[in-house]
């Protein structure tokens, strides 16, 4: 799998590809995923929004999980979607619905192994495991190229 330096040009091209495929997921994973998230946000001219921070700010008034995802092009801290059992979410379906309206990168809080996305541990209330469909996974690699993070890009279940 080739390793890439996330140039603004390559990341903008990825944004255009996502715009042409509404509903396709873009998941950022790996040890340095937050650094990669900042590179994506800068290239796309957008901000990073924290679902968890919005949850705290809105308090108990959050009845619709879409309130936690605003118009940012990069969304981090998705953990709250797994913690709140009243949402009854199938996470992949929910994120795909958001991605139908615009290109968006989600900072995945768990692990992705091959085609399987996981969060938490079996037996826990917040455990999630599902096969990915029609997703692009940018896997941040430890280290940088100059001051930019490096990553691998995987297309899963397309």
C-alpha positions in Angstrom: 0.0 0.0 0.0 1.6 3.3 -1.0 2.3 6.0 1.5 1.2 9.5 0.7 2.1 13.0 1.8 -1.2 14.8 2.2 -0.7 17.7 -0.2 -3.4 20.2 -0.3 -3.9 19.3 -4.0 -4.4 15.6 -3.3 -6.7 16.3 -0.4 -8.8 18.7 -2.5 -9.1 16.1 -5.2 -10.3 13.7 -2.6 -13.0 16.2 -1.6 -14.1 16.5 -5.2 -14.3 12.7 -5.5 -16.5 12.5 -2.4 -18.7 15.3 -3.8 -19.2 13.1 -6.8 -20.1 10.0 -4.6 -22.6 11.3 -2.0 -22.8 9.0 1.0 -19.3 7.6 0.6 -17.5 7.6 4.0 -14.1 9.1 4.6 -12.7 7.8 7.9 -9.4 9.0 9.4 -7.7 6.4 11.6 -4.3 5.7 13.1 -2.1 7.0 15.9 -1.7 10.4 14.3 -5.3 10.8 13.0 -5.7 14.2 14.7 -2.7 15.6 12.8 -4.1 14.2 9.6 -7.5 15.7 10.4 -5.9 19.1 10.6 -4.2 18.6 7.2 -7.6 17.6 5.7 -9.4 20.6 7.3 -6.7 23.0 6.1 -6.8 21.7 2.5 -10.6 21.8 2.4 -10.8 25.2 3.9 -13.0 24.0 6.7 -12.9 23.5 10.5 -12.8 20.5 12.7 -15.9 20.1 14.8 -16.1 18.0 18.0 -19.3 16.0 18.4 -18.5 15.5 22.1 -18.0 19.2 22.7 -21.3 20.0 21.0 -22.9 17.3 23.2 -21.5 19.0 26.4 -22.5 22.4 25.2 -26.1 21.4 24.3 -26.4 19.3 27.5 -29.4 17.0 27.9 -31.3 18.9 25.2 -29.8 16.7 22.5 -32.6 14.6 21.2 -31.4 14.2 17.6 -27.8 13.1 17.1 -27.7 15.3 13.9 -27.4 18.2 16.3 -23.9 17.0 17.2 -22.7 17.2 13.6 -22.7 20.7 12.2 -21.5 21.9 8.8 -17.8 21.3 9.4 -15.9 19.3 6.9 -14.1 17.3 9.5 -15.9 15.8 12.5 -13.9 14.4 15.5 -14.8 13.0 18.9 -17.6 10.7 17.6 -17.4 8.6 20.8 -20.6 10.3 22.2 -22.6 8.6 19.4 -21.7 5.2 20.9 -22.2 6.3 24.5 -25.8 7.5 24.2 -28.1 4.5 24.0 -31.2 6.6 23.4 -30.0 7.4 19.9 -30.4 3.8 18.7 -27.9 4.5 15.9 -26.4 2.2 13.4 -23.3 4.4 13.2 -22.3 3.7 9.6 -25.8 4.4 8.4 -25.9 7.7 10.4 -22.5 8.9 9.1 -23.4 8.0 5.6 -26.5 10.1 5.9 -24.4 13.1 6.9 -22.0 12.4 4.0 -24.9 12.4 1.5 -25.2 16.2 2.1 -21.6 17.1 1.7 -18.0 15.7 1.7 -17.0 15.1 5.3 -14.1 13.4 7.0 -14.9 11.5 10.2 -12.1 11.0 12.7 -12.8 7.3 13.7 -12.4 6.8 17.4 -11.8 3.1 17.2 -9.9 0.8 15.0 -10.4 -0.4 11.4 -8.9 -3.8 10.6 -9.2 -4.7 6.9 -12.9 -4.1 6.2 -14.1 -4.2 9.8 -14.7 -1.0 11.9 -14.7 -1.4 15.7 -15.2 0.7 18.7 -14.8 -0.4 22.3 -14.6 -4.0 23.6 -17.1 -6.9 23.2 -19.5 -7.1 26.1 -19.5 -3.3 26.7 -22.7 -1.3 26.1 -20.9 0.9 23.6 -19.3 -1.9 21.6 -19.6 -1.5 17.8 -18.4 -3.7 15.0 -19.4 -3.7 11.4 -18.2 -4.4 7.9 -17.5 -1.2 6.1 -19.2 -0.5 2.8 -18.2 2.1 0.2 -15.6 3.9 2.4 -12.2 5.4 2.0 -9.9 5.0 5.0 -7.0 7.3 5.4 -4.7 5.6 7.8 -2.3 8.1 9.5 1.2 6.7 9.9 3.5 7.7 12.7 5.9 10.4 11.6 5.9 13.2 9.1 7.2 14.2 5.7 8.6 17.6 6.5 5.9 19.0 8.7 3.0 17.0 7.1 1.7 13.7 8.3 1.9 10.7 6.1 -0.9 8.2 5.4 -2.1 5.3 3.4 -5.3 5.3 1.5 -7.6 2.3 1.3 -10.8 1.9 -0.5 -13.1 -0.5 1.3 -16.2 -2.2 0.0 -16.6 0.0 -3.1 
